[in-house]
Amino acid sequence: MAGSGKSKRAPGGVRTWLMRGLKIGLAAAVAGLLAVVIAVVIALQSLPDYESLKSSPNGQMIRVHAADGSVIVSLGPSFGRWISYDQIPQVMVDAMVSTEDKRFYMHPGIDPVGMARAAWIAVERRGSGRRLQGASTITQQVTRNIFLNNSYSFGRKIREMVLALAMERKFSKRQILELYLNKVYFGGGAYGIDAASRKFFGHPATTIDLPEAAIIAGLVKAPSSYSPTADAEAAIGRAGVVLDLMQDNGKISASQRAGVDLDDVKMAPEPPQNSVRYFTDWALPQLDLLIDEPNEPLEVYTTIDLGMQRAATAAVQANAPKGAQGAMVSLDRDGAVRAMVGGLDYVSSNYNRAVTATRQPGSAWKIFVYMAALEAGYTPDTGITDEPVTINGWSPRNSNGKFAGAIDIRTAFAYSINTVAAKLGVEVGFSTVADMARRFGISTPINTHPSMVLGTSDVRLIDMTRAFASIARKGIAVTPYGITKVTTADGRLLYEHEDDTSRVLVAPWVAAGMTDLMQTAVSTGTGRAAQIGRPVAGKTGTTSSNKDGWFLGFSSGITTGVWMGRDDARAVGGLQGGRAPARAFADYMKVAVAKRPVEKFDTEVTLPEWQLEPDEEAYYEGPDNGAYGGGMMVDENGYPIEPQAPASSQGYEDEPDMEVDPQDRPQPPRLDQQWIDNVLGRDRPRQPAQQPPSGRPPSQQP
């Protein structure tokens, strides 16, 4: 009887414990739900408004265009233009929802079905070390991208879920999708569908079609693996999966799916990454001075001509002596940089020798000496004597060890005769030569020792090229520039370059006389290797022991400077300005000016009356603006400076030699004016050589 009573009471005890457990579970669920509600309410109050979420820091995308409009490089984290929901193609929305969150329009921010599936997968993969997947909704991904990080901790997941629930209470599904599509990472540095579309297809996201939408939507799962720039085949394969999901979800029909050929999608070509980067590294830092737009994506349009850039790179690589480096800068007549080569290979050395390196220019510096002389009253026909000269203990020499005797200025420049350059430096004043160099854009320190007339002051290639371009522009200042305009991604103009022709450096007749001299140097003198079958004016430069070789010149509106040498400034056997640099110049210029009309130089100009009929008093004691004329000098900013007497150059290295080998240089008897006139095609009666304008012969020493 007693045992029978126990068995009857047992079921009642079980039911009691079950009821207690149910009540406890229900209470816990209610408490948990209440905690979630409280957490969501707190999160809801802390959420910023929608405009703040849109403008949260993204980083700035900069796309750089060549002169023809093609994109040459994209920089920075790529956030394209913000695309509102109404502007997003429906196929892009459908592709993303089908792939990432097919129940997006039904759940409250978290997907219970997806969570259950993720839990089941977690059980299956327990101990395998593989990541969990399948639980994050689009809303959760938005909260993770904006507020959290990608760590796989339990605490981060709880915060993500609470924030997702709060966002669904505060924002509409359309707003959440708009945030997602404009901020999610698609690989290749592209954040948002507009940046992805521009990077991978070369057009804005507003024109995305079905195949392109499938490719973009497929990237979110594994951006680095499926990026078209990393693995085009994998990207297309993943896009096929997206199309199948869209068909399964009823977003496209079977016939639409069958009609898509992903192999026909045209991908934007990857921009070049080699020598053009010398140019972009130089040009893009200038944006800070041109515009003030730190957030919006930028479209930067530049002057670089990719065809000319390829020709410049090929010319430098083909002609640089073994073991030497090379650099080239090419300017259009207004200063637009059409080509810039800073070295033989950007990948192995990104040091830009075209704009950063400072080297001695050798005889290329003589343009400043001769322009100072022309401005002081000399002409190309002025007579002068090539003879031994000593200045404060310094005696320059010619490379062949000979002297030509009585010649004129044109012949002296054509054959880069050092003694004549030294005489002219004494006559006009070394400070006057330095002032002329400053006037034409030389920004590096300039010494005023007598040897400076042979190019012993370090200069930059871009500065020397700028000086030659200003001569080609008939004495009007040329400033190199690389950016023509800057716009935002939606086309709003932020900056546009304007050409400044207001700064006149020398009178047109001085520039014309200098062009006359440089044309002769290419036609008959040291620069003969630079001939290209049309008028060229230029000058060679070679430093002592063949450490540096230069050629700079212009033709048909294009001015190009070439430098070659070793970075450690060691001698390079056989390197002379009239050889490898001049040949590189010719190889490049034949391509650069091929489509331009032939232009003859305007060297026949009317001289001012004061020079045709000189007033004797005007030249008493020599030019009045030189260190030896007792006049005042001014620096590049217009401030007066004290003229410096030439210091002794004793103890300095041997001065640069002339650029032509003795066996290549014609003997003095051939250096007569009649022969030069015949070569240049001049048909005019010969006038006796003019004497220098000062009252003392050029050979007289101070």
C-alpha positions as CSV (number, residue, x, y, z in Angstrom):
1,M,0.0,0.0,0.0
2,A,2.8,2.4,0.9
3,G,4.7,1.6,-2.3
4,S,1.6,2.1,-4.3
5,G,1.0,5.6,-2.8
6,K,4.6,6.7,-3.8
7,S,4.1,5.7,-7.4
8,K,0.9,7.7,-7.6
9,R,2.6,10.8,-6.3
10,A,5.7,10.6,-8.7
11,P,4.0,12.0,-11.8
12,G,2.7,15.0,-10.0
13,G,6.2,15.8,-8.7
14,V,7.6,15.7,-12.3
15,R,4.9,18.0,-13.5
16,T,5.7,20.4,-10.7
17,W,9.3,20.5,-11.6
18,L,8.5,20.9,-15.3
19,M,6.2,23.8,-14.5
20,R,8.8,25.4,-12.3
21,G,11.4,25.0,-15.0
22,L,9.0,26.5,-17.6
23,K,8.3,29.4,-15.4
24,I,11.9,30.0,-14.8
25,G,12.7,29.8,-18.5
26,L,9.8,32.1,-19.3
27,A,11.0,34.5,-16.7
28,A,14.5,34.4,-18.1
29,A,13.2,34.9,-21.6
30,V,11.2,37.8,-20.5
31,A,14.1,39.2,-18.6
32,G,16.4,38.6,-21.6
33,L,13.8,40.2,-24.0
34,L,13.5,43.1,-21.6
35,A,17.3,43.5,-21.5
36,V,17.4,43.4,-25.3
37,V,14.7,46.0,-25.5
38,I,16.5,48.2,-23.0
39,A,19.8,47.7,-24.9
40,V,18.1,48.5,-28.2
41,V,16.4,51.6,-26.7
42,I,19.8,52.8,-25.4
43,A,21.5,52.1,-28.7
44,L,18.6,53.8,-30.5
45,Q,19.2,57.0,-28.6
46,S,22.9,56.9,-29.2
47,L,22.7,56.4,-33.0
48,P,23.6,59.5,-35.1
49,D,21.2,60.8,-37.7
50,Y,21.3,59.6,-41.3
51,E,23.2,62.5,-42.7
52,S,26.0,62.0,-40.1
53,L,26.2,58.3,-41.1
54,K,26.5,59.3,-44.7
55,S,29.3,61.8,-44.0
56,S,31.3,59.6,-41.7
57,P,35.0,59.6,-42.6
58,N,35.7,57.6,-45.7
59,G,39.1,58.6,-47.0
60,Q,39.5,60.3,-50.4
61,M,39.7,58.7,-53.8
62,I,41.9,60.4,-56.4
63,R,41.8,59.3,-60.1
64,V,44.5,60.8,-62.2
65,H,43.9,61.2,-66.0
66,A,46.4,61.6,-68.8
67,A,46.0,64.3,-71.4
68,D,43.7,62.1,-73.5
69,G,41.4,61.5,-70.5
70,S,42.4,57.9,-69.8
71,V,43.0,57.0,-66.1
72,I,46.7,56.4,-65.4
73,V,46.5,55.8,-61.6
74,S,44.0,55.7,-58.8
75,L,45.1,56.6,-55.3
76,G,43.8,56.4,-51.8
77,P,40.9,54.3,-50.4
78,S,38.5,54.5,-53.2
79,F,35.2,56.0,-52.2
80,G,33.3,57.1,-55.2
81,R,30.4,59.5,-55.5
82,W,27.6,58.9,-53.1
83,I,24.7,57.3,-55.0
84,S,21.2,57.8,-53.6
85,Y,18.8,54.9,-53.5
86,D,16.7,56.3,-56.3
87,Q,19.8,56.4,-58.6
88,I,21.0,52.9,-57.8
89,P,20.0,50.5,-60.7
90,Q,17.5,48.0,-59.5
91,V,19.6,45.1,-60.8
92,M,22.3,46.2,-58.4
93,V,19.9,46.1,-55.4
94,D,18.5,42.8,-56.5
95,A,21.9,41.2,-56.9
96,M,23.1,42.4,-53.5
97,V,20.0,41.3,-51.6
98,S,19.9,37.9,-53.3
99,T,23.5,37.2,-52.5
100,E,23.9,38.7,-49.1
101,D,20.5,38.7,-47.4
102,K,17.6,37.2,-49.3
103,R,15.2,37.8,-46.3
104,F,16.3,41.4,-45.9
105,Y,12.8,42.8,-46.4
106,M,11.3,40.5,-43.8
107,H,13.5,40.4,-40.8
108,P,13.9,43.1,-38.0
109,G,17.6,43.5,-38.4
110,I,18.7,40.0,-37.4
111,D,17.6,36.9,-39.2
112,P,16.5,34.0,-36.9
113,V,16.6,31.5,-39.8
114,G,20.0,32.6,-40.7
115,M,21.1,32.4,-37.1
116,A,19.7,28.8,-36.7
117,R,21.6,27.8,-39.9
118,A,24.8,29.4,-38.5
119,A,24.4,27.5,-35.3
120,W,24.0,24.2,-37.2
121,I,27.1,24.9,-39.2
122,A,28.9,25.8,-36.0
123,V,28.1,22.3,-34.6
124,E,29.2,20.6,-37.8
125,R,32.5,22.6,-37.9
126,R,33.3,22.2,-34.2
127,G,37.0,21.7,-33.8
128,S,37.8,22.2,-37.5
129,G,39.2,25.7,-37.0
130,R,37.0,27.0,-39.9
131,R,35.2,30.3,-39.5
132,L,31.4,30.5,-38.8
133,Q,29.2,32.0,-41.5
134,G,25.7,32.7,-42.6
135,A,24.4,34.8,-39.7
136,S,25.1,38.4,-40.6
137,T,22.3,40.4,-42.3
138,I,22.9,43.4,-44.5
139,T,21.9,45.6,-41.5
140,Q,24.5,43.9,-39.3
141,Q,27.2,44.4,-42.0
142,V,26.3,48.1,-42.0
143,T,26.7,48.4,-38.3
144,R,30.0,46.5,-38.4
145,N,31.4,48.7,-41.1
146,I,30.4,51.9,-39.4
147,F,30.6,51.3,-35.7
148,L,32.6,48.1,-35.0
149,N,35.4,46.0,-36.4
150,N,35.8,42.6,-38.0
151,S,37.0,40.7,-34.9
152,Y,35.2,37.3,-34.4
153,S,34.4,37.7,-30.7
154,F,31.1,36.9,-29.0
155,G,30.9,40.3,-27.4
156,R,31.3,42.1,-30.8
157,K,28.6,39.9,-32.2
158,I,26.1,40.8,-29.4
159,R,26.8,44.5,-29.9
160,E,26.4,44.1,-33.7
161,M,23.0,42.5,-33.2
162,V,21.8,45.2,-30.8
163,L,22.9,48.0,-33.1
164,A,21.2,46.2,-36.1
165,L,17.9,46.1,-34.2
166,A,18.3,49.7,-33.3
167,M,19.1,50.8,-36.9
168,E,16.0,48.9,-38.2
169,R,13.9,50.9,-35.7
170,K,15.4,54.3,-36.7
171,F,16.0,53.9,-40.5
172,S,14.0,52.5,-43.4
173,K,15.1,49.5,-45.4
174,R,15.9,51.9,-48.3
175,Q,18.2,54.0,-46.2
176,I,20.0,50.9,-44.8
177,L,20.5,49.6,-48.3
178,E,21.8,53.0,-49.5
179,L,24.3,53.1,-46.6
180,Y,25.4,49.5,-47.4
181,L,25.8,49.9,-51.1
182,N,27.9,53.1,-50.7
183,K,30.2,51.9,-47.9
184,V,30.8,48.1,-48.3
185,Y,34.3,47.0,-49.4
186,F,34.5,45.5,-52.8
187,G,38.2,44.9,-53.1
188,G,41.0,46.6,-55.0
189,G,40.8,49.5,-52.5
190,A,37.2,50.3,-53.7
191,Y,34.5,51.1,-51.1
192,G,31.0,51.5,-52.3
193,I,29.4,50.6,-55.7
194,D,30.5,53.8,-57.4
195,A,34.2,53.3,-56.7
196,A,33.9,49.7,-57.6
197,S,32.2,50.4,-60.9
198,R,34.7,53.1,-61.8
199,K,37.6,50.9,-60.9
200,F,36.5,47.7,-62.6
201,F,34.4,49.0,-65.5
202,G,35.5,52.6,-65.9
203,H,32.0,54.2,-65.5
204,P,29.7,55.5,-62.7
205,A,27.5,53.0,-60.8
206,T,24.4,54.7,-62.1
207,T,24.9,52.8,-65.4
208,I,25.6,49.4,-64.1
209,D,24.0,46.6,-66.0
210,L,23.0,43.0,-65.0
211,P,26.4,41.2,-65.7
212,E,28.3,44.0,-64.0
213,A,26.0,44.0,-61.0
214,A,26.5,40.3,-60.6
215,I,30.3,40.7,-60.6
216,I,30.2,43.5,-58.0
217,A,27.8,41.6,-55.8
218,G,30.0,38.6,-55.9
219,L,32.9,40.5,-54.5
220,V,31.6,41.1,-51.0
221,K,32.1,37.5,-49.8
222,A,35.9,37.5,-50.5
223,P,37.1,40.8,-52.0
224,S,40.7,39.8,-52.3
225,S,39.9,36.5,-53.9
226,Y,37.2,37.5,-56.4
227,S,38.6,40.9,-57.4
228,P,38.7,41.2,-61.2
229,T,42.1,42.9,-61.0
230,A,43.4,39.9,-59.0
231,D,41.7,37.0,-60.6
232,A,39.3,37.8,-63.5
233,E,38.4,34.1,-63.9
234,A,37.4,33.7,-60.3
235,A,35.3,36.9,-60.4
236,I,33.4,35.7,-63.4
237,G,32.8,32.3,-61.8
238,R,31.5,33.9,-58.6
239,A,29.2,36.2,-60.7
240,G,27.6,33.1,-62.2
241,V,26.7,32.0,-58.7
242,V,25.1,35.4,-58.1
243,L,23.0,35.1,-61.2
244,D,21.8,31.7,-60.2
245,L,20.7,33.1,-56.8
246,M,18.9,36.0,-58.5
247,Q,17.0,33.5,-60.6
248,D,16.2,31.3,-57.5
249,N,14.8,34.4,-55.7
250,G,12.7,35.4,-58.7
251,K,14.6,38.6,-59.4
252,I,15.5,37.5,-63.0
253,S,13.9,35.0,-65.3
254,A,15.5,31.9,-66.7
255,S,15.7,33.5,-70.1
256,Q,17.4,36.5,-68.6
257,R,19.9,34.3,-66.9
258,A,20.6,32.3,-70.1
259,G,21.1,35.6,-72.0
260,V,24.0,36.8,-69.8
261,D,27.5,36.2,-71.2
262,L,29.9,37.2,-68.5
263,D,32.8,36.8,-70.8
264,D,31.6,39.8,-72.8
265,V,31.9,42.2,-69.8
266,K,34.6,44.8,-70.6
267,M,36.9,45.4,-67.7
268,A,38.7,48.7,-67.3
269,P,42.4,48.2,-68.1
270,E,44.8,48.5,-65.2
271,P,46.7,51.8,-65.3
272,P,50.5,51.8,-66.0
273,Q,52.6,51.6,-62.9
274,N,56.1,52.2,-64.2
275,S,57.7,55.4,-65.5
276,V,54.5,57.5,-65.5
277,R,54.7,57.3,-61.7
278,Y,57.6,59.7,-61.7
279,F,55.2,62.2,-63.1
280,T,52.4,61.5,-60.7
281,D,54.7,61.6,-57.7
282,W,55.8,65.1,-58.8
283,A,52.4,66.5,-59.8
284,L,49.9,65.2,-57.1
285,P,51.6,66.8,-54.1
286,Q,50.7,70.1,-55.8
287,L,47.0,69.5,-55.1
288,D,47.4,70.8,-51.6
289,L,48.3,74.2,-53.1
290,L,45.6,74.2,-55.7
291,I,42.4,73.1,-54.0
292,D,40.9,72.7,-50.5
293,E,38.7,69.6,-50.7
294,P,39.8,66.9,-48.2
295,N,36.8,64.5,-48.5
296,E,35.1,64.3,-51.9
297,P,36.6,62.0,-54.5
298,L,38.6,63.9,-57.1
299,E,39.2,63.6,-60.8
300,V,42.6,65.1,-61.6
301,Y,43.3,65.9,-65.2
302,T,47.0,66.2,-66.2
303,T,49.3,67.2,-69.0
304,I,51.1,63.9,-69.5
305,D,50.9,62.4,-73.0
306,L,51.2,58.6,-72.7
307,G,52.6,58.2,-76.2
308,M,55.3,60.8,-75.6
309,Q,55.9,59.2,-72.2
310,R,56.5,55.8,-73.7
311,A,58.8,57.3,-76.3
312,A,60.8,59.2,-73.6
313,T,61.2,56.1,-71.5
314,A,62.4,54.1,-74.5
315,A,64.8,56.8,-75.6
316,V,66.4,57.0,-72.2
317,Q,66.6,53.3,-71.7
318,A,68.1,52.7,-75.1
319,N,70.8,55.3,-74.9
320,A,71.9,55.5,-71.3
321,P,75.5,54.1,-71.0
322,K,76.0,50.9,-69.1
323,G,76.0,51.5,-65.3
324,A,74.5,55.0,-65.7
325,Q,71.1,56.4,-65.0
326,G,69.1,58.8,-67.2
327,A,66.4,61.4,-66.9
328,M,64.2,63.4,-69.2
329,V,61.7,66.3,-69.0
330,S,59.7,67.4,-72.0
331,L,57.6,70.7,-71.9
332,D,55.1,72.1,-74.3
333,R,55.4,75.7,-75.3
334,D,53.3,76.9,-72.3
335,G,55.1,74.7,-69.7
336,A,52.8,71.6,-69.8
337,V,54.8,68.6,-68.9
338,R,54.3,66.1,-71.7
339,A,56.8,63.5,-70.5
340,M,58.9,62.9,-67.4
341,V,61.4,60.1,-66.9
342,G,63.1,60.1,-63.5
343,G,65.2,57.0,-64.0
344,L,65.6,53.8,-66.0
345,D,63.0,51.9,-64.0
346,Y,60.5,53.2,-61.4
347,V,60.0,49.8,-59.7
348,S,63.7,49.4,-58.9
349,S,64.3,53.1,-58.1
350,N,61.6,55.7,-57.5
351,Y,64.1,58.5,-57.0
352,N,63.1,61.2,-59.5
353,R,66.3,62.5,-61.0
354,A,64.4,64.8,-63.3
355,V,63.1,67.1,-60.5
356,T,65.1,66.2,-57.4
357,A,68.7,65.4,-58.3
358,T,71.2,68.4,-58.5
359,R,74.1,68.0,-60.8
360,Q,76.6,70.3,-62.6
361,P,75.3,71.2,-66.1
362,G,78.7,71.8,-67.7
363,S,78.6,73.9,-70.9
364,A,74.8,73.8,-71.0
365,W,75.1,76.6,-68.5
366,K,76.7,78.8,-71.1
367,I,73.2,79.9,-72.3
368,F,73.1,82.3,-69.3
369,V,76.6,83.6,-70.1
370,Y,75.7,84.3,-73.7
371,M,72.3,85.7,-73.0
372,A,73.9,88.2,-70.5
373,A,76.4,89.1,-73.3
374,L,73.6,89.5,-75.9
375,E,71.6,91.7,-73.5
376,A,74.7,93.8,-72.8
377,G,75.1,94.5,-76.5
378,Y,76.9,91.6,-78.2
379,T,75.4,90.0,-81.3
380,P,76.0,86.6,-82.8
381,D,78.3,88.3,-85.3
382,T,80.4,90.1,-82.7
383,G,84.1,89.3,-83.2
384,I,86.1,87.8,-80.4
385,T,89.5,86.0,-80.0
386,D,89.9,82.4,-78.9
387,E,93.2,82.7,-77.0
388,P,94.7,81.8,-73.7
389,V,93.2,83.6,-70.8
390,T,93.9,83.7,-67.0
391,I,91.4,85.1,-64.5
392,N,92.6,85.4,-60.9
393,G,94.9,82.4,-61.3
394,W,92.4,80.3,-63.2
395,S,93.2,79.4,-66.8
396,P,90.3,77.6,-68.6
397,R,91.3,75.3,-71.5
398,N,89.7,73.9,-74.6
399,S,89.4,70.1,-74.9
400,N,91.6,70.0,-78.0
401,G,94.3,72.1,-76.4
402,K,94.2,74.5,-79.3
403,F,92.9,78.1,-80.0
404,A,91.0,79.2,-83.0
405,G,92.1,82.8,-83.0
406,A,89.8,85.5,-84.4
407,I,86.2,84.1,-84.6
408,D,82.7,85.4,-83.8
409,I,80.3,84.7,-81.0
410,R,78.2,82.3,-83.1
411,T,81.2,80.1,-83.8
412,A,82.4,80.2,-80.2
413,F,79.0,79.0,-78.9
414,A,78.6,76.4,-81.6
415,Y,81.8,74.7,-80.6
416,S,81.4,75.4,-76.9
417,I,84.8,77.2,-76.6
418,N,85.6,77.6,-73.0
419,T,88.0,80.5,-73.2
420,V,85.4,82.7,-74.9
421,A,82.8,81.9,-72.3
422,A,85.3,82.9,-69.6
423,K,86.0,86.2,-71.4
424,L,82.3,87.0,-71.7
425,G,81.9,86.2,-68.0
426,V,84.6,88.7,-67.2
427,E,83.1,91.3,-69.5
428,V,79.5,91.2,-68.3
429,G,80.2,90.2,-64.7
430,F,79.8,86.8,-63.1
431,S,77.0,88.2,-60.9
432,T,75.2,89.3,-64.0
433,V,75.4,85.7,-65.3
434,A,74.1,84.5,-62.0
435,D,71.3,87.0,-62.1
436,M,70.3,85.8,-65.6
437,A,70.2,82.2,-64.4
438,R,68.0,83.2,-61.5
439,R,65.7,85.2,-63.9
440,F,65.2,82.0,-65.9
441,G,64.2,79.8,-63.0
442,I,67.4,78.3,-61.6
443,S,66.5,77.8,-57.9
444,T,69.6,76.1,-56.6
445,P,72.6,78.0,-55.1
446,I,74.8,79.7,-57.7
447,N,78.5,80.5,-57.1
448,T,80.2,83.5,-58.7
449,H,83.7,82.1,-59.0
450,P,85.2,82.6,-62.5
451,S,84.7,78.9,-63.3
452,M,80.9,79.3,-62.9
453,V,80.7,80.2,-66.6
454,L,81.5,76.5,-67.4
455,G,78.6,75.2,-65.3
456,T,80.1,74.4,-61.9
457,S,76.9,75.2,-59.9
458,D,74.5,72.3,-59.3
459,V,71.1,72.5,-61.0
460,R,68.0,70.5,-61.5
461,L,67.1,69.1,-64.9
462,I,63.5,70.5,-64.8
463,D,64.9,74.0,-64.0
464,M,67.3,73.9,-67.0
465,T,64.6,72.6,-69.2
466,R,62.4,75.5,-68.1
467,A,65.1,78.0,-69.0
468,F,65.4,76.6,-72.5
469,A,61.6,76.6,-72.9
470,S,61.6,80.3,-71.9
471,I,64.1,81.0,-74.7
472,A,61.9,79.1,-77.1
473,R,58.9,81.2,-76.1
474,K,60.9,84.3,-77.2
475,G,61.8,85.4,-73.7
476,I,58.5,84.9,-71.9
477,A,58.7,83.0,-68.7
478,V,57.6,79.3,-68.7
479,T,56.5,77.6,-65.5
480,P,56.3,73.8,-65.7
481,Y,52.9,72.4,-64.7
482,G,51.3,69.0,-64.6
483,I,47.7,69.6,-63.6
484,T,45.2,71.2,-66.0
485,K,42.1,70.9,-64.0
486,V,40.5,69.2,-60.9
487,T,36.9,68.2,-60.5
488,T,34.8,66.3,-58.0
489,A,33.4,62.9,-59.1
490,D,30.2,64.5,-60.2
491,G,31.9,67.1,-62.3
492,R,32.1,70.2,-60.1
493,L,35.1,72.2,-61.2
494,L,37.6,72.9,-58.3
495,Y,40.6,74.2,-60.3
496,E,41.6,75.0,-63.8
497,H,45.1,76.0,-65.0
498,E,45.5,79.4,-66.7
499,D,48.6,80.3,-68.7
500,D,50.5,83.4,-67.5
501,T,52.3,85.3,-70.3
502,S,52.9,88.4,-68.3
503,R,56.5,87.8,-67.2
504,V,59.0,88.8,-69.8
505,L,62.5,87.7,-68.9
506,V,64.5,89.1,-71.8
507,A,63.7,91.2,-74.9
508,P,62.6,89.1,-78.0
509,W,65.8,90.0,-79.8
510,V,67.9,88.6,-77.0
511,A,65.9,85.3,-77.2
512,A,66.2,85.3,-81.0
513,G,69.9,85.8,-80.8
514,M,70.2,83.0,-78.3
515,T,68.1,80.7,-80.6
516,D,70.4,81.6,-83.5
517,L,73.4,80.5,-81.4
518,M,71.8,77.2,-80.3
519,Q,70.5,76.4,-83.8
520,T,74.1,76.7,-85.0
521,A,75.3,74.4,-82.2
522,V,73.0,71.7,-83.5
523,S,73.5,72.3,-87.2
524,T,77.3,72.5,-87.2
525,G,78.6,72.3,-83.7
526,T,78.7,70.0,-80.6
527,G,75.0,69.0,-80.9
528,R,74.9,67.5,-84.3
529,A,73.7,64.1,-83.0
530,A,70.4,65.9,-82.0
531,Q,69.4,66.6,-85.5
532,I,65.9,65.3,-86.4
533,G,65.3,66.5,-89.9
534,R,63.7,69.8,-88.9
535,P,65.0,73.0,-87.2
536,V,66.4,72.2,-83.7
537,A,68.1,74.6,-81.3
538,G,70.0,73.2,-78.3
539,K,73.1,72.9,-76.3
540,T,75.3,70.1,-75.0
541,G,76.9,69.9,-71.5
542,T,79.6,67.6,-70.2
543,T,81.2,67.9,-66.8
544,S,84.8,67.1,-65.7
545,S,85.9,63.5,-66.1
546,N,82.7,62.7,-67.9
547,K,80.6,62.5,-64.8
548,D,77.5,64.1,-66.3
549,G,76.2,64.4,-69.9
550,W,73.4,66.8,-70.9
551,F,71.5,67.9,-73.9
552,L,68.7,70.4,-73.9
553,G,66.9,71.8,-76.9
554,F,63.6,72.6,-78.6
555,S,61.8,72.2,-81.9
556,S,58.2,72.7,-83.1
557,G,57.0,74.0,-79.7
558,I,58.5,71.1,-77.6
559,T,61.4,71.7,-75.3
560,T,63.2,68.6,-73.9
561,G,66.1,68.2,-71.5
562,V,68.1,65.0,-71.0
563,W,70.6,64.2,-68.3
564,M,72.7,61.0,-67.9
565,G,75.3,60.0,-65.3
566,R,75.8,57.8,-62.2
567,D,74.0,58.5,-59.0
568,D,77.3,58.3,-57.1
569,A,78.8,60.9,-59.4
570,R,81.6,58.6,-60.6
571,A,83.0,59.0,-64.1
572,V,81.2,57.3,-67.0
573,G,83.5,56.3,-69.9
574,G,82.7,58.0,-73.1
575,L,79.8,60.0,-71.7
576,Q,79.5,63.4,-73.4
577,G,76.5,65.6,-73.9
578,G,76.9,65.4,-77.7
579,R,76.7,61.6,-77.7
580,A,74.2,59.5,-75.6
581,P,72.1,62.4,-74.3
582,A,71.8,64.1,-77.8
583,R,70.9,60.7,-79.3
584,A,68.2,60.2,-76.7
585,F,66.9,63.6,-77.4
586,A,66.7,62.9,-81.1
587,D,65.1,59.5,-80.7
588,Y,62.4,61.0,-78.5
589,M,61.8,64.2,-80.4
590,K,61.3,62.4,-83.7
591,V,58.2,60.9,-82.1
592,A,57.2,63.9,-80.0
593,V,57.0,66.4,-82.9
594,A,56.0,63.9,-85.7
595,K,52.4,65.2,-85.8
596,R,53.3,68.9,-85.4
597,P,54.0,71.3,-88.3
598,V,57.6,72.2,-89.0
599,E,58.4,75.6,-87.4
600,K,61.4,77.7,-88.5
601,F,63.0,79.8,-85.9
602,D,62.6,83.6,-85.8
603,T,66.2,84.6,-85.6
604,E,66.1,87.5,-88.1
605,V,64.8,90.3,-85.8
606,T,65.2,94.0,-85.8
607,L,67.6,95.1,-83.1
608,P,66.7,98.1,-81.0
609,E,68.0,101.5,-82.1
610,W,70.4,101.8,-79.2
611,Q,72.2,98.7,-80.4
612,L,72.2,99.6,-84.1
613,E,73.5,103.1,-83.4
614,P,75.2,102.8,-80.0
615,D,75.6,105.8,-77.9
616,E,79.3,105.8,-76.9
617,E,78.5,107.2,-73.4
618,A,76.1,104.3,-72.8
619,Y,78.8,101.8,-72.8
620,Y,81.6,103.7,-71.1
621,E,83.3,101.4,-68.7
622,G,81.3,98.4,-69.9
623,P,77.7,97.2,-69.1
624,D,76.2,99.1,-66.2
625,N,74.4,96.1,-64.7
626,G,77.4,93.9,-64.1
627,A,79.7,93.4,-61.2
628,Y,82.4,95.1,-63.1
629,G,80.4,98.0,-64.2
630,G,79.9,99.4,-60.8
631,G,76.1,99.0,-61.0
632,M,73.6,97.6,-58.6
633,M,72.5,93.9,-58.8
634,V,69.2,92.5,-57.6
635,D,68.3,89.0,-56.6
636,E,65.3,86.8,-57.9
637,N,63.0,88.7,-55.6
638,G,64.0,92.2,-56.7
639,Y,66.1,93.0,-53.6
640,P,69.4,94.8,-54.1
641,I,72.6,92.7,-53.5
642,E,76.2,93.7,-53.4
643,P,78.2,92.7,-56.5
644,Q,80.9,90.1,-55.7
645,A,84.3,90.2,-57.1
646,P,85.3,86.9,-58.6
647,A,87.1,84.7,-56.1
648,S,90.1,82.6,-56.9
649,S,89.2,79.2,-58.1
650,Q,92.6,77.7,-57.1
651,G,92.1,74.3,-55.5
652,Y,89.0,73.4,-57.4
653,E,88.8,70.4,-59.6
654,D,89.6,70.6,-63.3
655,E,86.9,72.5,-65.1
656,P,84.6,70.8,-67.6
657,D,86.0,70.1,-71.0
658,M,84.4,70.8,-74.4
659,E,82.0,68.0,-75.5
660,V,83.6,67.0,-78.8
661,D,86.5,64.6,-79.1
662,P,89.5,66.0,-80.9
663,Q,89.1,63.7,-83.9
664,D,85.5,64.7,-84.3
665,R,86.0,68.4,-84.1
666,P,86.8,70.3,-87.3
667,Q,90.2,72.1,-87.4
668,P,90.3,75.9,-86.9
669,P,90.6,76.7,-90.7
670,R,87.1,75.4,-91.2
671,L,85.6,77.6,-88.6
672,D,84.9,80.6,-90.8
673,Q,81.6,82.5,-90.9
674,Q,81.1,81.9,-94.6
675,W,81.1,78.1,-94.1
676,I,78.5,78.4,-91.2
677,D,76.3,80.6,-93.4
678,N,76.4,78.0,-96.2
679,V,75.5,75.2,-93.8
680,L,72.6,77.2,-92.3
681,G,71.4,78.3,-95.7
682,R,71.9,81.9,-95.1
683,D,72.2,84.0,-98.2
684,R,73.3,87.5,-97.3
685,P,76.2,89.8,-97.9
686,R,78.9,89.3,-95.3
687,Q,79.6,92.1,-92.9
688,P,82.8,92.6,-91.0
689,A,82.7,91.1,-87.6
690,Q,81.3,93.5,-85.1
691,Q,83.4,94.5,-82.1
692,P,82.1,94.1,-78.5
693,P,80.1,97.1,-77.3
694,S,82.4,98.1,-74.4
695,G,85.3,100.4,-74.7
696,R,87.8,97.6,-74.0
697,P,88.6,94.5,-75.9
698,P,87.1,91.2,-74.5
699,S,90.5,89.8,-73.9
700,Q,91.4,92.5,-71.4
701,Q,91.5,91.3,-67.8
702,P,90.0,93.1,-64.9
